[in-house]
Amino acid sequence: MVREAYPLRLNMRTRFSDLDTNRHVNNVKLVSWYLDGLAELHLDVLGYPKGGPLDGLSPSSLQVEYLSEVNYPGIYQLRVGVADLDDTSVRYACGLFDGPRCIGLAQAVGVHHAPREEGDVVELAAKLEPFRMRTVAWV
């Protein structure tokens, strides 16, 4: 829940159309932010290929914790990191922050290899290493 532990940072701006009937950002919209953050990580790793990240790299599961309301208007910071890598899968961690305060968490699991259109397989495990979660010392 420490913002600086996540290596990838994205600013997310709320829009009026994101609001639910309670005038908070809709939970479905927040889920899309986490998925967009994972896609952005894949794009960084793949070098921004035309057409975006490979469909085979999409997470197979996503678990979200809503810790606080997300309001409009606002700019929030989404942070993404790799929590764990094994031989076939990757576990991602995401945090949504309002300043230094964590207001949402998500964990996703997916594979780190997928076939390209040409048939060859892209392997991301080594390229995901720099995006591992950081240890942050308390001062």
Secondary structure, DSSP 8 states (H G I E B T S, - for coil): --GGG-SEEEEEE--GGGB-TTSSB-HHHHHHHHHHHHHHHHHHHHT--TT-S-GGGS-SEEEEEE-S---SS-EEEEEEEEEEE-SSEEEEEEEEEETTEEEEEEEEEEESEEE-TTS-EEE-HHHHGGGB-------
